[in-house]
Amino acid sequence: MTAWVIARNTFGEAIRKKILNVFLILALGSVLISLTFTFLEFRQQVVILKSFGLGMVQFWGLFIAIIMGISLIPADIEQRTIYTILSKPVKRYEYVLGRFLGGAITLAVNVALMGAAFLLVFLLKVNTRALESLASLDFGPFWTSWVWSGEVPGLIGGIAMVYMKLLLLLAVAVCFSTFATVTVNFFLSSAVFIAGSISSVTEAMSKSPNTPIVLRWLYAAVHYVVPNFGNYDVQNPIIHPEVPAADLSLYMWKAVFYGLAYTIILLVVGVLVFERKEV
């Protein structure tokens, strides 16, 4: 219950931060820009719209996740509000968990808004003919020609994968924030994200016979210790549903459970570090 109260306060603080609102506005504007690719064939426009839309949700979501995550705990320490919070009947693990949950809720709201804008733009694009009839105030053809694209569930799944990737990054940032300053945390979290995004490369290098044995161990350590953010890059089968692919739903569920398990591990590490931290 205490963690939930802290989570609600964290959410309230986050939505009042102008920088996060700026990122959200930029993201919504970026999604709308995708409507300008009218010089291409219709099918190409739809493909680019899906690719660009999912890319923008992830791009701006990364800024929101990392900027918010690296400051959740250090901000309280710098402003000395941490002493007031911990002087109450609040356990340290409840504080860390509450901060993370508040950040996760804030991230979910932002991704949901960006995703909803993207889906709306997508539906408007695939229903261009229906909108043309609506412009001429001919409502009959509008209702008969409007289609709910069968690709929408896949796009929702893609947005969910983006959120899981950002949630994992938020957990990394919160874990580091229990012992690192904002600046150091920014570079640490960014480095972990980059390393985790090229997990296929580190795996290949760890198994390559041409790689020196010491570097092979190093690449293997990076591959197995750093969270695999590449698990959530499922854009290709979503953008090109006509291409046969393996069971995407099963893969997504595995990625979700992997992310949740890794998030729990990171939070446990963060709590253990914070329990021993002098504040």
C-alpha positions in Angstrom: 0.0 0.0 0.0 2.8 2.4 0.9 4.6 1.6 -2.4 1.3 2.4 -4.3 1.0 5.8 -2.6 4.6 6.6 -3.6 3.8 5.4 -7.1 0.8 7.8 -7.4 2.9 10.7 -6.2 5.6 9.8 -8.6 3.1 9.7 -11.5 1.8 13.1 -10.4 5.3 14.6 -10.3 6.2 13.1 -13.7 3.2 14.5 -15.6 4.0 17.9 -14.2 7.5 17.8 -15.7 7.6 20.0 -18.8 10.5 18.1 -20.4 8.4 14.9 -20.5 5.4 16.7 -22.0 7.7 18.2 -24.6 8.9 14.8 -25.6 5.3 13.6 -25.8 4.3 16.5 -28.0 7.3 15.9 -30.3 6.3 12.3 -30.6 2.7 13.0 -31.5 4.0 15.6 -34.1 6.4 13.0 -35.5 3.6 10.5 -36.0 1.5 13.1 -37.9 4.5 13.8 -40.2 4.2 10.3 -41.6 1.0 11.4 -43.4 3.1 13.6 -45.7 4.6 10.6 -47.7 1.9 11.1 -50.4 4.4 11.1 -53.3 4.8 7.3 -52.9 2.4 4.5 -54.0 -0.3 3.7 -51.6 1.1 0.4 -50.4 4.5 2.0 -49.9 2.9 4.8 -47.9 1.3 2.2 -45.6 4.5 0.3 -45.1 6.5 3.4 -44.3 3.7 4.7 -42.0 3.9 1.5 -39.9 7.7 1.6 -39.8 7.9 5.3 -39.1 5.1 5.2 -36.5 6.5 2.4 -34.5 10.0 3.9 -34.8 8.9 7.3 -33.5 7.0 5.7 -30.5 10.2 3.9 -29.6 12.5 6.8 -30.3 10.7 9.3 -28.1 9.8 6.7 -25.6 13.5 6.1 -25.0 14.0 9.7 -24.1 11.1 9.6 -21.7 12.2 6.4 -20.1 15.8 7.3 -19.6 15.3 11.0 -18.5 12.6 9.9 -16.0 14.4 6.8 -14.8 17.8 8.4 -14.0 16.2 11.1 -11.9 13.6 9.3 -9.9 15.7 8.6 -6.8 18.7 11.1 -7.1 16.2 14.0 -7.3 14.9 13.2 -3.8 18.5 12.9 -2.5 19.6 16.2 -4.0 16.5 18.0 -2.7 16.8 16.2 0.6 13.1 15.1 0.5 14.4 11.5 0.9 14.9 12.2 4.6 11.3 13.3 5.0 10.0 10.2 3.2 12.2 7.7 5.0 11.5 9.3 8.4 7.9 8.1 8.0 6.9 4.4 8.2 8.3 3.7 4.7 10.7 0.9 4.1 13.4 1.4 1.6 12.2 -1.4 -0.7 8.8 0.2 -0.7 10.3 3.5 -1.7 12.3 2.0 -4.6 9.4 -0.1 -5.7 7.0 2.9 -5.5 9.3 5.1 -7.6 9.6 2.4 -10.2 5.9 1.7 -10.4 5.2 5.4 -10.7 7.6 5.6 -13.6 6.1 2.5 -15.2 2.6 4.0 -15.0 3.9 7.3 -16.5 5.7 5.4 -19.3 2.5 3.4 -20.0 0.4 6.5 -20.3 2.9 8.2 -22.6 3.3 5.1 -24.8 -0.5 4.6 -24.9 -1.0 8.2 -26.1 1.7 7.9 -28.7 0.4 4.5 -29.8 -3.2 5.7 -30.0 -2.1 8.6 -32.2 -0.2 6.2 -34.4 -3.1 3.8 -34.8 -5.5 6.7 -35.5 -3.2 8.0 -38.3 -2.8 4.4 -39.6 -6.6 3.9 -39.8 -7.0 7.3 -41.5 -4.4 6.3 -44.1 -5.9 2.9 -45.0 -9.4 4.5 -45.2 -8.4 7.3 -47.6 -11.3 6.5 -49.9 -13.8 6.6 -47.0 -12.5 10.0 -46.0 -12.8 11.3 -49.5 -16.5 10.4 -49.5 -16.9 12.1 -46.1 -15.3 15.2 -47.5 -18.1 15.4 -50.0 -20.7 14.9 -47.2 -21.7 11.6 -48.7 -22.1 9.5 -45.6 -23.4 6.3 -47.2 -20.1 5.3 -49.0 -18.2 6.4 -45.9 -19.8 3.7 -43.7 -19.7 1.0 -46.3 -16.0 1.6 -47.3 -14.6 2.1 -43.9 -12.5 -0.9 -42.8 -10.9 -1.9 -39.6 -7.6 -3.2 -40.8 -6.6 -6.7 -39.8 -3.1 -5.3 -39.1 -4.3 -3.3 -36.1 -3.8 -6.2 -33.6 -0.3 -6.7 -34.8 0.5 -3.0 -34.5 -0.9 -3.1 -30.9 1.4 -6.0 -30.2 4.3 -4.0 -31.7 3.5 -1.1 -29.4 3.3 -3.5 -26.4 6.8 -4.8 -27.3 8.1 -1.2 -27.4 6.6 -0.6 -23.9 8.3 -3.8 -22.6 11.6 -2.6 -24.0 11.2 0.8 -22.4 10.1 -0.7 -19.1 13.2 -2.8 -19.0 15.3 0.3 -19.7 13.5 2.1 -16.9 14.3 -0.8 -14.5 18.0 -0.5 -15.5 18.0 3.3 -14.9 16.2 2.9 -11.5 18.7 0.2 -10.5 21.6 2.4 -11.3 20.0 5.4 -9.7 20.3 3.8 -6.3 24.1 4.4 -6.3 24.9 6.6 -9.3 24.5 10.3 -10.0 22.2 11.5 -12.7 25.0 12.2 -15.2 26.8 8.9 -14.5 23.5 7.0 -14.7 22.7 8.5 -18.1 25.8 7.2 -19.6 25.6 3.8 -17.8 22.0 3.2 -18.8 22.7 4.4 -22.4 25.7 2.0 -22.6 23.6 -0.9 -21.3 20.8 -0.2 -23.8 23.3 0.0 -26.7 25.0 -3.2 -25.7 21.7 -5.0 -25.1 20.4 -3.9 -28.5 23.3 -5.6 -30.4 23.0 -8.9 -28.5 23.0 -10.9 -31.7 26.4 -9.3 -32.5 27.9 -10.1 -29.1 26.6 -13.6 -29.3 28.2 -14.1 -32.7 31.5 -12.7 -31.6 31.5 -14.9 -28.5 31.2 -18.0 -30.7 33.5 -17.0 -33.5 36.7 -19.0 -33.6 38.5 -15.9 -35.0 37.8 -14.0 -31.8 40.6 -14.1 -29.2 39.7 -16.2 -26.2 39.7 -13.3 -23.7 37.4 -11.2 -26.0 35.2 -14.3 -26.5 34.7 -14.5 -22.7 34.0 -10.7 -22.6 31.4 -10.9 -25.4 29.8 -13.9 -23.8 29.6 -12.0 -20.4 28.0 -9.0 -22.1 25.6 -11.2 -24.0 24.3 -13.2 -21.0 24.5 -10.5 -18.3 23.2 -7.4 -20.1 19.4 -7.5 -20.8 18.6 -8.4 -24.4 16.7 -5.4 -25.7 16.9 -6.9 -29.2 14.2 -9.4 -28.1 11.6 -6.7 -28.6 12.6 -5.7 -32.2 9.6 -7.4 -33.9 8.9 -4.6 -36.4 9.7 -6.6 -39.6 6.9 -9.3 -39.3 4.5 -6.6 -38.2 5.3 -4.2 -41.0 5.4 -7.0 -43.6 2.6 -9.4 -42.4 2.5 -11.0 -45.9 5.9 -12.5 -45.3 5.6 -16.0 -43.6 7.1 -15.9 -40.1 7.2 -18.2 -37.0 4.6 -18.0 -34.2 4.9 -14.3 -33.4 2.4 -14.4 -30.5 4.4 -17.1 -28.7 7.6 -15.2 -29.3 6.1 -12.0 -27.9 4.8 -13.8 -24.7 8.3 -15.2 -24.1 9.8 -11.7 -24.5 7.3 -10.3 -22.0 8.1 -13.0 -19.4 11.8 -12.4 -20.0 11.4 -8.7 -19.5 9.4 -9.1 -16.4 11.9 -11.6 -14.9 14.8 -9.3 -15.7 13.0 -6.3 -14.3 12.4 -8.1 -11.0 16.1 -9.0 -10.8 17.1 -5.4 -11.4 14.7 -4.1 -8.8 16.0 -6.7 -6.3 19.6 -5.6 -7.0 18.6 -1.9 -6.7 16.8 -2.5 -3.4 19.8 -4.4 -1.9 22.1 -1.6 -2.9 19.8 1.1 -1.6 19.3 -0.8 1.7 23.1 -0.3 2.3 23.3 3.2 1.0 23.8 6.1 3.5 21.4 8.9 2.8 
